[in-house]
Amino acid sequence: MERDEPRIRPYRQSDLDDLYRICLLTGANGGDASHLFTDPMLLGHLHAAPYGWFEPELAFVAEDSAGVGGYVLGTADTRAFERRLEQDWWPELRRRYPPPPPELGEQQWTRDQGAAYLIHHPYLTPAELAGTHPAHLHINLVPRLQGRGLGRRLISTLVRALRGRGAAGLHLGVRETNLRAIAFYRHLGFTELPGYFSERGGVAFGMSVRDCTAAG
């Protein structure tokens, strides 16, 4: 049976559960991370849900007849977004999720404990990176929607919205082990930004919003 053509549309608050689900299903270098976490909400708390709450105008989803299967999420001002999370997002989660016991070394943490640590110690974007590339994004697609050009279309949609917000530059981070994603961003014209995210086992990429070829 021929696959139906997915569509990209603006995020709706009713899509919040889909953000959590997709984030978990793609949380292991694009693969399913469900078996790695006891609490299936943790990855979404960190990487997806806050964008749906605080930046819904910069959130877009990919949907086919099977439902929502992908998203791109972003913010035009990373440092302001981080301040908003510190005020309105992390405090409640810190009450729900205690940090790892101090007697445990990091190598002994479970995946849940590692995520809880990030709730208590969220990564803050360096001022130098935020100064040149103030916007950032997260994008994920479940396997049935991969390889169909949707990644480029989602980024294109977000970039057009960021241009409307006056954002000059865009950045993102990807794990250094996620070679497929690294190749994808290079193909779109993103440039590696050495020195950022390496201490977290990641690679940073950036691009001028104005010059982003993904947006056409």
C-alpha positions in Angstrom: 0.0 0.0 0.0 1.3 3.4 -0.9 2.2 5.6 2.0 0.2 8.7 2.5 1.9 12.1 2.2 2.7 13.6 5.6 1.8 17.2 6.2 3.5 19.7 8.4 1.4 21.9 10.6 1.7 24.2 13.6 1.8 22.7 17.0 -1.3 22.5 19.1 -1.5 21.9 22.8 -3.2 18.6 22.2 0.1 17.5 20.6 1.9 17.6 24.0 1.7 13.9 24.6 3.1 13.3 21.1 6.1 15.4 21.9 6.9 13.2 24.9 6.3 10.0 22.9 8.5 11.0 19.9 11.2 12.3 22.1 11.5 8.9 23.9 11.1 6.9 20.7 14.1 8.8 19.1 16.1 9.3 22.3 18.9 6.8 21.5 20.7 8.5 18.6 17.4 8.5 16.7 16.4 5.1 17.9 13.9 3.9 20.6 15.1 4.7 24.2 12.0 3.3 25.9 14.0 0.4 27.4 16.6 2.8 28.9 14.2 4.7 31.2 12.0 3.7 34.0 10.1 7.0 33.8 9.1 7.5 30.1 8.5 11.3 30.7 12.0 12.3 31.6 13.5 12.8 28.2 10.4 14.9 27.1 10.7 17.0 30.3 14.3 17.9 29.2 14.2 18.2 25.4 10.6 18.6 24.1 7.7 19.6 26.4 9.0 23.0 27.5 9.0 24.2 23.9 5.4 23.3 23.6 4.6 25.2 26.7 6.7 28.3 26.2 7.4 28.6 22.5 4.3 27.1 20.8 4.5 29.5 17.9 8.0 28.0 17.0 6.9 24.4 17.2 5.7 22.4 14.2 4.8 18.8 13.8 4.8 16.2 10.9 1.6 14.2 10.7 0.3 11.4 8.5 -2.7 9.0 8.8 -1.0 7.2 11.6 -0.7 10.4 13.7 2.0 12.8 14.7 5.4 11.3 14.0 7.8 14.2 14.1 8.5 17.7 15.3 10.8 20.6 15.1 11.0 22.8 18.2 12.9 26.0 18.7 13.3 29.4 20.3 14.6 32.6 18.8 16.4 33.7 22.0 18.1 30.8 23.8 19.3 32.8 26.8 15.8 34.2 27.5 14.3 30.7 27.0 16.8 29.3 29.6 15.8 32.0 32.1 12.2 31.2 31.5 12.8 27.6 32.2 14.7 28.4 35.4 11.7 30.4 36.6 8.7 28.4 35.4 9.8 24.9 34.4 12.6 23.4 36.4 11.3 24.3 40.0 8.3 21.9 39.9 10.3 19.1 38.2 13.0 19.5 40.9 10.4 18.8 43.5 9.3 15.7 41.7 12.7 14.3 40.8 15.5 14.3 43.4 19.1 14.5 42.2 21.2 11.4 42.2 22.5 10.4 45.7 25.8 12.2 46.4 27.5 8.9 47.3 27.0 7.6 43.8 29.5 8.4 41.1 28.3 9.5 37.7 29.3 6.1 36.2 26.9 4.4 38.6 23.8 6.6 37.7 20.9 5.0 36.0 19.5 6.8 32.9 16.7 8.2 35.1 19.2 9.6 37.6 21.3 11.1 34.8 18.2 12.9 33.5 17.3 14.0 37.0 20.8 15.5 37.4 20.2 17.6 34.3 16.9 18.9 35.7 18.8 20.2 38.7 21.8 21.3 36.7 20.5 22.3 33.2 23.1 23.1 30.6 23.4 26.8 29.9 24.4 27.9 26.5 27.7 29.9 26.4 27.3 33.6 25.9 29.6 33.5 22.9 27.5 30.9 21.1 24.2 32.6 22.0 25.6 35.9 20.8 26.3 34.7 17.3 23.6 32.1 17.0 20.9 33.1 19.5 18.2 30.7 18.1 18.3 26.9 18.6 16.2 23.9 17.5 15.4 20.3 18.3 14.1 18.0 15.6 13.0 14.3 15.7 11.2 11.9 13.4 10.1 8.4 14.1 11.3 5.8 11.6 8.2 5.6 9.4 8.7 9.3 8.5 12.4 9.3 8.0 14.1 9.4 4.6 11.2 11.3 3.0 12.5 14.8 3.1 10.6 15.8 6.2 13.6 16.8 8.1 14.5 19.5 5.6 10.9 20.6 5.4 10.5 20.9 9.1 13.7 23.0 9.5 12.7 25.1 6.5 9.4 25.8 8.3 11.1 26.8 11.5 13.7 29.0 9.8 11.0 31.0 8.1 9.3 31.6 11.5 12.7 32.5 13.0 13.3 35.1 10.2 10.0 36.6 11.2 11.3 36.9 14.8 14.5 38.6 13.6 16.8 35.9 14.7 20.3 36.2 13.1 21.8 32.8 13.7 20.7 29.3 14.6 22.5 26.5 16.4 21.8 22.9 17.5 23.6 20.1 19.2 24.0 16.5 18.3 25.7 13.6 20.0 29.1 12.9 18.4 28.1 9.2 18.0 25.0 10.1 15.9 26.8 10.0 12.6 23.6 9.9 10.6 22.4 13.2 12.1 25.8 14.8 11.7 25.8 14.0 8.0 22.3 15.3 7.6 23.1 18.7 9.1 26.3 19.0 7.0 24.2 18.2 4.0 21.8 21.0 4.8 24.7 23.5 5.0 25.1 23.8 8.8 28.7 24.4 9.9 30.4 22.8 12.8 31.1 25.2 15.7 34.2 23.7 17.4 34.6 24.0 21.2 30.9 23.8 22.1 29.1 20.8 23.6 32.3 18.7 23.3 32.4 18.3 27.1 29.0 16.7 26.9 30.0 14.3 24.1 28.3 16.5 21.5 28.9 18.5 18.4 27.5 22.0 17.8 26.3 23.2 14.4 25.3 26.6 13.4 24.0 28.6 10.4 22.9 32.1 9.5 19.1 32.2 9.5 19.2 34.5 6.6 21.4 32.2 4.6 19.9 28.9 5.6 19.4 26.9 2.3 17.0 24.6 4.0 14.5 27.4 4.0 14.8 27.9 0.3 
